[in-house]
Amino acid sequence: MDLSLKTETFGQEDQTWLDSAHGTDAARSVTIDITKGFTAGTHWPAGHLPSGTKLGKVTASGKYGLYDDAATDGRQTLVGFTLTAQKIGTGDVIAPLFDHGRVNESKLPFTVDAAGKADVAGRIQFV
């Protein structure tokens, strides 16, 4: 794993889904397994996962995948969102997890169902 400092530009990142700065300073790094629910054409058509991608934690591996209420591997529980856009390569992706704050639901790149909202109630407020 290469932990050297890198700077990448993805163009204009859309973080309009963040309704306030609250929680953005407390994001923690998580490992995303792109084989868990993601598809290239739908979730990263431009080569990167967008900011605001919904995540669930895979129980067996401790890595994160696309939140899906119908999943049975742990991803059926919403835990948060990618805080920034992440370039997709050939392996796992390290990303900051936004798991506390206010979210402008209509501006998220993917919809969140009622079960997902209930999962994060008390930590994430949807407006």
SVG drawing of the C-alpha trace seen along z (x, -y; Angstrom):
<svg xmlns="http://www.w3.org/2000/svg" viewBox="-39 -25 44 38">
<polyline fill="none" stroke="black" stroke-width="0.4" points="0.0,0.0 1.4,-3.4 0.9,-5.9 2.8,-8.8 1.2,-12.2 -0.5,-12.7 -2.6,-15.5 -5.2,-14.8 -7.8,-17.0 -11.2,-15.6 -12.6,-18.9 -15.3,-20.7 -16.4,-18.5 -20.0,-18.8 -20.5,-18.9 -23.7,-20.8 -25.3,-17.8 -23.5,-19.0 -26.0,-21.3 -23.4,-22.6 -19.7,-22.3 -20.7,-20.4 -19.0,-17.0 -16.7,-17.6 -13.7,-18.1 -14.3,-14.7 -14.3,-12.4 -12.4,-9.2 -10.6,-7.1 -12.3,-3.9 -11.5,-1.3 -14.0,-0.8 -14.3,2.5 -15.5,1.5 -16.7,5.1 -19.4,4.7 -22.4,3.3 -20.7,0.8 -20.9,0.8 -18.7,-1.3 -21.3,-2.9 -23.6,-3.8 -21.4,-4.7 -18.3,-6.0 -19.0,-6.9 -16.3,-9.6 -13.6,-7.4 -14.4,-8.4 -17.0,-7.8 -18.8,-11.1 -18.8,-12.9 -22.0,-11.8 -21.9,-8.2 -23.9,-6.1 -21.9,-3.5 -22.5,-0.4 -19.9,1.7 -19.3,5.3 -19.4,7.4 -16.9,10.1 -14.1,7.8 -14.6,4.5 -14.4,2.7 -17.2,0.6 -19.4,1.0 -22.4,-0.6 -25.3,-0.8 -28.2,1.5 -31.1,2.2 -31.6,5.6 -28.0,6.7 -27.2,9.4 -23.5,8.8 -23.7,5.7 -24.2,3.2 -27.9,3.1 -27.1,0.6 -26.2,-2.9 -23.2,-4.2 -22.4,-7.4 -21.3,-9.0 -18.0,-9.6 -17.0,-13.2 -14.9,-13.7 -14.8,-12.2 -12.5,-9.2 -10.6,-8.0 -11.3,-4.4 -8.4,-2.2 -7.9,1.6 -8.2,2.2 -9.6,0.9 -10.2,-2.8 -9.3,-4.8 -11.9,-7.5 -13.0,-9.9 -16.4,-8.8 -18.9,-11.6 -21.0,-10.0 -22.2,-13.0 -23.9,-16.3 -26.6,-17.7 -27.3,-16.5 -29.3,-18.1 -31.0,-15.0 -32.1,-16.3 -28.5,-17.0 -27.1,-13.5 -25.9,-11.6 -27.9,-8.5 -31.2,-8.3 -31.4,-7.1 -34.4,-5.0 -36.3,-5.3 -34.5,-2.4 -31.1,-4.1 -32.3,-7.3 -33.4,-5.4 -30.0,-3.8 -28.2,-7.1 -30.9,-8.9 -29.4,-11.0 -26.1,-11.3 -27.1,-12.6 -30.0,-15.0 -31.6,-15.0 -33.1,-18.4"/>
</svg>
